[in-house]
Amino acid sequence: MESAIERVLITREELERHVARIGAQISEDYAGKDPIFVGVLKGCFIFMADLMRHVTINCSMDFMAVSSYSGTNSTGAVKINKDLSEDIGGRHIILVEDILDSGVTLNYLKNYLQVREPASIAVATLMDKPARRKADIYADYSGFEVPDAFVVGYGLDYNERYRNLPYIGVLKPEIYE
């Protein structure tokens, strides 16, 4: 598994520091608001678990599962595989995503959820990759801006592999080309 990694982009220690910072900022911004954290599966699961350990306010969580990728590229078509279990009307929503890449999926989800009349919708992402942005959407909370490279680890995958790496690494191109 390690032999497929070209280089470590973000270390375990850097991840811990930045996730703690995001959790503290959200706790401050949403004090007294009881937000719902909505994780976008599968990639968010490690980031969201660590983030929730740094959130010090009352909150709840739910998950959505969506698909829009084929290999390393977004297809542009978003499919909802699992919808929310909770009513979000009048609630503050924080969409939690592993990486904001093209923005197509998050933009779709934000519009999809807006119809349910939440009080607000914010986006928290571990990584932001603006070089590939196709949709007009930005993260309210972001840990890292990353270059246009194929990254894996800490929940991010290539064909369901490498999610369990404790850091963010750049995958060698020969693995996915």
C-alpha positions as CSV (number, residue, x, y, z in Angstrom):
1,M,0.0,0.0,0.0
2,E,2.7,2.5,1.0
3,S,4.6,1.8,-2.3
4,A,1.7,3.3,-4.2
5,I,2.3,6.7,-2.6
6,E,4.5,9.2,-4.4
7,R,4.8,11.5,-1.4
8,V,3.1,12.4,1.9
9,L,1.3,15.7,1.4
10,I,-0.2,16.2,4.9
11,T,1.1,14.4,7.9
12,R,-0.9,12.8,10.7
13,E,0.2,15.6,13.1
14,E,-0.9,18.3,10.6
15,L,-4.3,16.7,10.2
16,E,-4.8,16.6,14.0
17,R,-3.9,20.3,14.4
18,H,-6.1,21.5,11.6
19,V,-9.1,19.3,12.5
20,A,-8.9,20.6,16.1
21,R,-8.9,24.2,14.7
22,I,-11.9,23.6,12.6
23,G,-13.8,22.0,15.5
24,A,-13.0,24.9,17.8
25,Q,-14.1,27.4,15.2
26,I,-17.4,25.6,14.5
27,S,-18.0,25.3,18.2
28,E,-17.6,29.1,18.6
29,D,-19.7,30.0,15.5
30,Y,-22.5,27.7,16.4
31,A,-22.7,28.0,20.1
32,G,-26.4,27.7,21.2
33,K,-27.5,26.7,17.7
34,D,-27.6,22.9,17.9
35,P,-26.4,22.2,14.3
36,I,-26.8,19.0,12.4
37,F,-23.5,17.7,10.9
38,V,-24.3,16.0,7.6
39,G,-21.4,13.7,6.5
40,V,-21.0,13.0,2.8
41,L,-20.1,9.3,2.7
42,K,-17.8,7.5,2.2
43,G,-14.8,9.8,2.2
44,C,-15.8,12.0,5.1
45,F,-16.0,9.3,7.8
46,I,-12.5,9.6,9.3
47,F,-12.5,13.5,9.1
48,M,-16.0,13.7,10.5
49,A,-15.3,11.3,13.4
50,D,-12.2,13.3,14.4
51,L,-14.0,16.6,13.8
52,M,-16.8,15.6,16.1
53,R,-14.4,14.9,18.9
54,H,-13.3,18.6,18.8
55,V,-16.9,20.0,18.7
56,T,-17.9,21.2,22.2
57,I,-21.5,22.2,21.6
58,N,-24.8,20.3,21.4
59,C,-25.2,18.9,17.9
60,S,-26.5,15.9,16.0
61,M,-25.3,14.1,12.9
62,D,-26.6,12.4,9.9
63,F,-25.2,11.0,6.7
64,M,-25.8,11.1,3.0
65,A,-24.3,8.8,0.4
66,V,-23.8,10.1,-3.1
67,S,-21.9,9.1,-6.1
68,S,-20.6,11.2,-9.0
69,Y,-17.1,9.7,-9.7
70,S,-15.9,7.2,-12.2
71,G,-12.3,6.4,-11.6
72,T,-10.5,9.7,-10.9
73,N,-13.0,12.0,-12.6
74,S,-16.4,13.4,-11.7
75,T,-19.1,12.3,-14.1
76,G,-21.0,15.5,-13.4
77,A,-24.1,13.5,-12.6
78,V,-24.9,13.2,-8.9
79,K,-26.9,10.2,-7.6
80,I,-28.3,10.1,-4.0
81,N,-27.7,6.6,-2.7
82,K,-28.7,7.4,0.9
83,D,-30.7,10.4,2.0
84,L,-31.0,12.1,5.4
85,S,-32.9,10.4,8.2
86,E,-33.7,13.6,10.1
87,D,-36.0,16.6,9.3
88,I,-33.7,19.6,8.7
89,G,-36.4,22.3,8.5
90,G,-35.3,25.3,10.5
91,R,-32.0,23.6,11.5
92,H,-28.4,24.8,10.9
93,I,-26.7,22.3,8.6
94,I,-23.0,21.8,8.3
95,L,-22.1,19.6,5.3
96,V,-18.9,17.7,6.0
97,E,-16.9,16.6,3.0
98,D,-13.4,15.2,2.7
99,I,-12.4,17.3,-0.3
100,L,-14.0,20.1,-2.2
101,D,-12.7,19.3,-5.7
102,S,-14.9,20.2,-8.8
103,G,-17.6,21.4,-6.4
104,V,-20.3,19.7,-8.5
105,T,-21.4,17.2,-5.8
106,L,-21.5,19.8,-2.9
107,N,-23.2,22.4,-5.0
108,Y,-25.9,19.8,-6.0
109,L,-26.3,18.7,-2.3
110,K,-26.5,22.3,-1.1
111,N,-29.3,23.1,-3.6
112,Y,-31.0,19.7,-2.9
113,L,-31.1,20.4,0.9
114,Q,-32.0,24.1,0.6
115,V,-35.5,23.0,-0.6
116,R,-36.1,21.5,2.9
117,E,-35.8,25.0,4.3
118,P,-32.9,24.7,6.8
119,A,-31.9,27.8,8.8
120,S,-28.5,27.8,7.1
121,I,-26.1,25.5,5.3
122,A,-22.4,25.7,5.7
123,V,-19.6,23.6,4.2
124,A,-16.7,22.1,6.2
125,T,-14.1,20.3,4.2
126,L,-10.8,18.8,5.1
127,M,-9.2,19.9,1.8
128,D,-10.0,22.4,-0.8
129,K,-8.7,21.9,-4.4
130,P,-9.7,25.2,-6.2
131,A,-7.7,24.4,-9.3
132,R,-10.4,21.9,-10.4
133,R,-13.5,23.9,-9.4
134,K,-16.4,23.7,-11.9
135,A,-19.2,24.9,-9.6
136,D,-19.5,28.2,-7.8
137,I,-19.2,26.9,-4.2
138,Y,-16.7,27.6,-1.4
139,A,-16.0,26.0,1.9
140,D,-16.9,28.0,5.1
141,Y,-14.4,25.8,7.0
142,S,-11.4,24.3,5.4
143,G,-8.3,22.6,6.7
144,F,-5.9,22.7,3.7
145,E,-5.7,24.0,0.2
146,V,-4.2,21.2,-1.9
147,P,-2.6,21.2,-5.4
148,D,-4.2,19.5,-8.4
149,A,-2.9,16.0,-7.6
150,F,-4.7,12.7,-6.9
151,V,-4.7,12.4,-3.1
152,V,-5.7,9.4,-0.9
153,G,-5.7,8.5,2.8
154,Y,-7.6,9.6,5.9
155,G,-10.8,8.5,4.2
156,L,-10.1,9.3,0.6
157,D,-9.7,6.5,-1.8
158,Y,-8.9,5.2,-5.2
159,N,-11.2,2.4,-6.1
160,E,-12.0,1.8,-2.4
161,R,-8.4,1.5,-1.5
162,Y,-6.0,3.6,0.6
163,R,-8.7,5.1,2.9
164,N,-7.0,3.7,5.9
165,L,-3.7,5.6,5.5
166,P,-3.2,7.9,8.5
167,Y,-2.0,10.8,6.4
168,I,-2.9,12.4,3.0
169,G,-0.6,11.1,0.2
170,V,-0.3,11.8,-3.5
171,L,-1.0,8.6,-5.4
172,K,1.6,7.6,-8.0
173,P,0.1,8.3,-11.5
174,E,1.0,4.8,-12.7
175,I,-1.5,3.4,-10.2
176,Y,-4.5,5.1,-11.8
177,E,-3.5,5.8,-15.4
